[in-house]
Amino acid sequence: MAEQVKILSGQVDYLTVQVADLEKVGAHGLQVTGWRSQVSGGHGLQVTY
């Protein structure tokens, strides 16, 4: 399961991810990939779990 979190423009210092059902995540954990700052449209952030 994957969700796309798109940031149109601006500074991104931190990302808070809330998962409704933590039991489904389990030992697989949560992986966040992307750029820490200056995220522009088209790049976005991908959250997979």
PyMOL commands that place a pseudoatom at each C-alpha (Angstrom):
pseudoatom trace, name=CA, resn=MET, resi=1, chain=A, elem=C, hetatm=0, pos=[0.000, 0.000, 0.000]
pseudoatom trace, name=CA, resn=ALA, resi=2, chain=A, elem=C, hetatm=0, pos=[1.338, 3.418, -0.894]
pseudoatom trace, name=CA, resn=GLU, resi=3, chain=A, elem=C, hetatm=0, pos=[0.120, 6.950, -0.528]
pseudoatom trace, name=CA, resn=GLN, resi=4, chain=A, elem=C, hetatm=0, pos=[1.339, 9.994, -2.384]
pseudoatom trace, name=CA, resn=VAL, resi=5, chain=A, elem=C, hetatm=0, pos=[1.895, 13.181, -0.435]
pseudoatom trace, name=CA, resn=LYS, resi=6, chain=A, elem=C, hetatm=0, pos=[2.410, 16.015, -2.881]
pseudoatom trace, name=CA, resn=ILE, resi=7, chain=A, elem=C, hetatm=0, pos=[3.915, 19.355, -1.914]
pseudoatom trace, name=CA, resn=LEU, resi=8, chain=A, elem=C, hetatm=0, pos=[3.297, 22.014, -4.540]
pseudoatom trace, name=CA, resn=SER, resi=9, chain=A, elem=C, hetatm=0, pos=[5.966, 24.449, -3.342]
pseudoatom trace, name=CA, resn=GLY, resi=10, chain=A, elem=C, hetatm=0, pos=[7.796, 25.758, -0.299]
pseudoatom trace, name=CA, resn=GLN, resi=11, chain=A, elem=C, hetatm=0, pos=[10.059, 24.545, 2.458]
pseudoatom trace, name=CA, resn=VAL, resi=12, chain=A, elem=C, hetatm=0, pos=[9.579, 21.126, 4.008]
pseudoatom trace, name=CA, resn=ASP, resi=13, chain=A, elem=C, hetatm=0, pos=[11.383, 20.724, 7.318]
pseudoatom trace, name=CA, resn=TYR, resi=14, chain=A, elem=C, hetatm=0, pos=[9.503, 17.746, 8.664]
pseudoatom trace, name=CA, resn=LEU, resi=15, chain=A, elem=C, hetatm=0, pos=[6.721, 15.402, 7.681]
pseudoatom trace, name=CA, resn=THR, resi=16, chain=A, elem=C, hetatm=0, pos=[4.220, 13.929, 10.089]
pseudoatom trace, name=CA, resn=VAL, resi=17, chain=A, elem=C, hetatm=0, pos=[2.671, 10.688, 8.930]
pseudoatom trace, name=CA, resn=GLN, resi=18, chain=A, elem=C, hetatm=0, pos=[-0.361, 9.256, 10.647]
pseudoatom trace, name=CA, resn=VAL, resi=19, chain=A, elem=C, hetatm=0, pos=[-1.324, 5.653, 9.944]
pseudoatom trace, name=CA, resn=ALA, resi=20, chain=A, elem=C, hetatm=0, pos=[-4.867, 4.741, 10.870]
pseudoatom trace, name=CA, resn=ASP, resi=21, chain=A, elem=C, hetatm=0, pos=[-4.149, 1.058, 11.478]
pseudoatom trace, name=CA, resn=LEU, resi=22, chain=A, elem=C, hetatm=0, pos=[-0.688, 0.592, 12.965]
pseudoatom trace, name=CA, resn=GLU, resi=23, chain=A, elem=C, hetatm=0, pos=[-1.223, -3.157, 13.229]
pseudoatom trace, name=CA, resn=LYS, resi=24, chain=A, elem=C, hetatm=0, pos=[-1.235, -3.386, 9.434]
pseudoatom trace, name=CA, resn=VAL, resi=25, chain=A, elem=C, hetatm=0, pos=[2.164, -1.699, 9.368]
pseudoatom trace, name=CA, resn=GLY, resi=26, chain=A, elem=C, hetatm=0, pos=[3.644, -4.145, 11.861]
pseudoatom trace, name=CA, resn=ALA, resi=27, chain=A, elem=C, hetatm=0, pos=[7.333, -4.944, 11.598]
pseudoatom trace, name=CA, resn=HIS, resi=28, chain=A, elem=C, hetatm=0, pos=[7.504, -3.622, 8.050]
pseudoatom trace, name=CA, resn=GLY, resi=29, chain=A, elem=C, hetatm=0, pos=[7.692, -0.127, 9.455]
pseudoatom trace, name=CA, resn=LEU, resi=30, chain=A, elem=C, hetatm=0, pos=[7.157, 3.134, 7.657]
pseudoatom trace, name=CA, resn=GLN, resi=31, chain=A, elem=C, hetatm=0, pos=[9.388, 4.444, 4.882]
pseudoatom trace, name=CA, resn=VAL, resi=32, chain=A, elem=C, hetatm=0, pos=[9.361, 8.050, 3.776]
pseudoatom trace, name=CA, resn=THR, resi=33, chain=A, elem=C, hetatm=0, pos=[11.340, 9.102, 0.725]
pseudoatom trace, name=CA, resn=GLY, resi=34, chain=A, elem=C, hetatm=0, pos=[11.732, 12.551, -0.724]
pseudoatom trace, name=CA, resn=TRP, resi=35, chain=A, elem=C, hetatm=0, pos=[13.575, 15.816, -0.317]
pseudoatom trace, name=CA, resn=ARG, resi=36, chain=A, elem=C, hetatm=0, pos=[13.986, 17.580, 2.989]
pseudoatom trace, name=CA, resn=SER, resi=37, chain=A, elem=C, hetatm=0, pos=[13.683, 21.105, 1.645]
pseudoatom trace, name=CA, resn=GLN, resi=38, chain=A, elem=C, hetatm=0, pos=[12.590, 22.992, -1.451]
pseudoatom trace, name=CA, resn=VAL, resi=39, chain=A, elem=C, hetatm=0, pos=[10.175, 20.347, -2.646]
pseudoatom trace, name=CA, resn=SER, resi=40, chain=A, elem=C, hetatm=0, pos=[8.671, 21.508, -5.906]
pseudoatom trace, name=CA, resn=GLY, resi=41, chain=A, elem=C, hetatm=0, pos=[5.676, 20.304, -7.856]
pseudoatom trace, name=CA, resn=GLY, resi=42, chain=A, elem=C, hetatm=0, pos=[6.134, 17.005, -9.632]
pseudoatom trace, name=CA, resn=HIS, resi=43, chain=A, elem=C, hetatm=0, pos=[8.629, 15.598, -7.145]
pseudoatom trace, name=CA, resn=GLY, resi=44, chain=A, elem=C, hetatm=0, pos=[6.329, 15.062, -4.195]
pseudoatom trace, name=CA, resn=LEU, resi=45, chain=A, elem=C, hetatm=0, pos=[6.931, 12.691, -1.337]
pseudoatom trace, name=CA, resn=GLN, resi=46, chain=A, elem=C, hetatm=0, pos=[6.100, 9.010, -1.412]
pseudoatom trace, name=CA, resn=VAL, resi=47, chain=A, elem=C, hetatm=0, pos=[5.004, 7.299, 1.770]
pseudoatom trace, name=CA, resn=THR, resi=48, chain=A, elem=C, hetatm=0, pos=[5.015, 3.507, 1.663]
pseudoatom trace, name=CA, resn=TYR, resi=49, chain=A, elem=C, hetatm=0, pos=[4.012, 1.035, 4.333]
for i in range(1, 49): cmd.bond("trace and resi %d" % i, "trace and resi %d" % (i + 1))
show_as sticks, trace
zoom trace
